[in-house]
Amino acid sequence: QLREKIIDLEKQIDLIRKAIADNDDEIAFYNAELQRIRADVANLISEIANEATQKQLLLAEKTVLEQELKALETAHKFDV
């Protein structure tokens, strides 16, 4: 009866070891996913910053063009 108990406990230990190994694999998988997601987020932040800079440049260019247009319209009024 003691031998059966030992065998049963060894089986339980094996199951626990397998569960731990499975958990370690799952942890490694999620850590890899986390790294991928962090890289994606960093790329998105960089893209957003670049787009914000581009927007500011375009707005400045728009302002310059609007001012040039007003100057041309004013000059045209005097030419007519």
Summary of the structure (lengths in Angstrom):
residues: 80
radius of gyration: 34.2
end to end distance: 115.3
largest distance: 115.3
contacts: 153
relative contact order: 0.04
helix: 98%
strand: 0%
